[in-house]
Amino acid sequence: MIFDRKNLTDNQLLDLYKRILKPRLIEEKMLILIRQGKVSKWFSGIGQEAISVGVTAVLDSDEYILPMHRNLGVFTGRDIPLYRLFSQWQGKANGFTKGRDRSFHFGTQQYKIIGMISHLGPQLGVADGIALANKLMKNGKVTAVFTGEGATSEGDFHEALNIASVWELPVMFVIENNGYGLSTPTNEQYRCENLADKGKGYGMESHIVDGNNILEVFNLLSELKASMKENPRPVLLEFKTFRMRGHEEASGTKYVPQELMDMWAIKDPVENYRKYLAENGVLTADFDATLHAEIKKDIDESLAIANAEPEIKATLSEELNDVYKPNVFEHIKPSEEKENIRFIDAISTSLRQSMERHENSVIMGQDIAEYGGAFKITDGFVAQFGKERVINTPICESAVVSAGMGLSINGYKAIVEMQFADFVSTGFNPIVNLLAKSHYRWLEKADVVVRMPCGGGTQAGPFHSQTNEAWFTKTPGLKVVYPAFPFDAKGLLNTSINDPNPVLFFEHKQLYRSVYQDVPTDYYTIPLGKAALLKEGNDVTIISFGAAVHWALETLAKNPEISADLLDLRTLQPLDTEAIFASVKRTGRVIIYQEDSMFGGIASDISAMIMENCFKYLDAPVKRVASLDSPIPFTKALEDQYLPKDRFENDLKELLAY
């Protein structure tokens, strides 16, 4: 191994040695602890330390790094107190996740580290969002994100690289090519000779680096960082290295040929660098011994602190309270001045006024800039807010949602438009596994609103007509809003954008241009989790949301003899159970009317809640009315049969006659 110090001073060389030695000595201690059963799981980075250490040494302390399992050198390089790391690995309170997640599945704003999720790929898109925020702030900062060679096969990898290239984002994409994805060797993972070659397809600069040579890593990245500051752009870096331990300790390395282990053992990044420094008179034996002793002392003392820390006691209130970031609702009352506008105009006005109110807000989506979006909701926004804040995206929903999370992490509000709610399936993973869980896992907000044009009645077929709210009401950590009227749409969208938690905001396409209402011209808010009682009656409670609210109103208009409470939920998560129970207890009968198919829809949960909490007040079984349990079809006759509109009146009368 050839080391080139270039113009580095002796002190700089020794500093790098301290940085690379510390994670190695911690790892050696961890291997002892895991054999003693004092740590449940460990992902070893022995043999790969030069990459984490080199990247962290190059970046400023206020530049974000997004590491993976084997990047202990990132955490030690940012000088996180060791006792906190030991507490994290033992699931104790002085860690970073309150015992809710393990190893390096956490982030810390204090140290500008954003930890991984086990799905790997989405963090690449998060790095894009962080870098986009830096670019908007014009602060010259660089973001580094780690991945392994295995995750380069994930769609998120390609989406994130494409976005970074198109948007010219200052991101270092760090691939640690260590030979194996768990037990699968690289020749069974990809066919290109080098992963760095993938950069060519995205018009991206790329480099192949000896990941075991700390000076090669440090010197190249130092040059790149200075260049990226002057010329913001993404760079793909493939670090050739090897994993000397198992994927995690329990898996072992029996699947690795011994000759391969022997070859890479000779390339040990710590031992070779130590020899180089010693042979060149930079590192003395006495200093080396002193350094070892100091680090081991820190390890032992930190471990003692963590060991003395009591085990976490489960507290129900704390667990539930941390699912969402606390948010104080700012009630802004509507003005007296009103205009008669469509549902779609209410959405557009809300977006415009919210972007005026929040200068740190960015809206992203397909064709939303000059074209104004598929439904023309953002028409004219570029002229007012500029292309920096109204951003056309490539067709890559997953990385765009992840980028929204990155914007949130770096101080922005993100509004993501799904061109159709159906398309959210390709962005499902970061919504339910990243946005939804971040605050619970490590108290990091996800200030992202995902707009969801949805619903049937337009003969758009199975890929453009779904109302898929039940995909998300199931997931703790998400809020789900589904208005039926322009007044509610504007006020609730304003509130959703204010809220620091992730919100899925459903907008029924059939309502866009068919429903008018007098709506206040000024900015106002409506609290989430409060249903609207549209009609009051004594015979039955009708619970609905979205377009089905209007269908219910049509049915009641045809049958004036029916005395009904009509409850428009408006928000599905949080759900206004108080209003539901109060109405059901008064009328004694309830019918739940949803456009979604029956099985697994939110009507099922509402029905169960009513049975559990209001059973003694009921004079009849809870009735659900929903679409057929089939995909939504295209032809009008088939769609009409699928939707519940023609069945509701009969079911309502059957319930009243029970």
Order of alpha helices (4+ residues) and beta strands (2+ residues): alpha-alpha-beta-alpha-alpha-alpha-beta-alpha-beta-beta-beta-beta-alpha-beta-alpha-alpha-alpha-alpha-beta-alpha-beta-alpha-beta-alpha-beta-alpha-beta-alpha-beta-alpha-beta-alpha-beta-beta-beta-alpha-beta-beta-alpha-beta-alpha-beta-alpha-alpha
